[in-house]
């Protein structure tokens, strides 16, 4: 899968470029950055940092240039997840919720029980 990484940490960019990864030292929320990254041709954009306002700006710019783009993003807190779900309804990873679900699964495994036995109705 062809990838272009957009990053604001100069050391990270230098390291990625040294390893041969296509990388831009730029701000993802800026239209010029999206143009350089080729967002109009992209199938998907993944926003892996947990800054909801920047993610919202990036998704908005990406969708203006490519309405069919699939967006995946990360949120730290419930209110951020709710806001981002307005833009990407099924494609938001909520850190706290995902960590909690994983802990419930590990707990069930530790008691050698099914998740449904220990946590009925939760849907882990």
N, C-alpha and C positions, 0 to 999 in steps of 0.2 A: 504494500500500500504506500503510494508516494505521500510524503509528509513534508510540511514546512512548519518549523517551530518558530514561534514568536515569543521573545523573551526580553525582559528589561534588566536582567542582571548581566553585566558585562563579562564577569568571570565565567558564568554559565554558558554564555554565547561563545566565548573563546574556546572553552572546553568542548562544546558540541561541534563547532566548526573544525577543530583539530581532529575530532573523531570522524569527520566526514558527513555530519548531519546537516542538511539544509536548514539554516537558522537566520532569522532576522533580529537584529538588536533594535526593537521598536515597541511602540505602545499599540496593543491590539485594538484599543477602542477608537483608533484614528482611521479614517477612511483611506488615507494614503497607504497606510500599513496593509490594510486589507487588499488594496489594489496590487501592491508589490507581492503579496503572498499568493495572489491568484484566486481570491475568494469567488470571483464570478464563475470559475470553472470547477470549484470544489464541490465534492459530494457531501462533505461533513466538516463541521468545525467543533473541536473539543476544547472547552474552557476548563482547565484543570485547577486553576487557582481559585481560592475561596473569597473573592471580592465581588459581591453581588452587583454593585453599581457599575463597576467596570465591565462585568459580564453582560449586564443589560445593554450597555452602550455597544459592546462588541457584537452581540446578537442582532441588535437593531441595524447596525452598519452592514453586517453580513447579509441580513435578509433584504435590505434595500438593494444590494448588488446581486443577490442570488436568492430569490424567493423560495426556491425549492431546497435550499441547503438544510441538511439535518443538523440540529444543534444539540450537543451534549454539554452539560455544565454541572458545576459543583456548588453547593451552598452549605454554609456552616450552621446557620440557625433557622428555625421554623419560619420566621417572617421573611427571610431571604429566599427560602425554598418556595414559599407561596408566591412571592413576587416573580421569581424566575419561571415558575410553572405557568404564569400567564403568557410567557413568550415561548416556552418549550414544555408543553403540558406533561409529556411522558418521559422527558429526558433530563431530569434533574436528580442528581445524587445528593442526598442530604446526609452530611457527615455524621451527625449525632444519631440519626435514625439507623443508618447502615451499621454503625459501631454497636448500637444497642441490639440490633437483630443478630449480629454475629456473636455477641456475648450470650444471648439467649440460646443460640444453637450450640455453642461450646458448653454451656451449662447443662443442657439436655444430654449432650454426649457424655459429659462427666458423670451423670447419673445413669447412664446407659438406658435412657428412655427416649421415646420419640418426642419431638418438639410439641406435637399436639397434645400428648399426655400431660406435659408439664405446663404448657401455656395454651390452654384451649381458647379458641376464638381470637388469638392474636394474629395468626396468619404468618408466622415466621417461616 
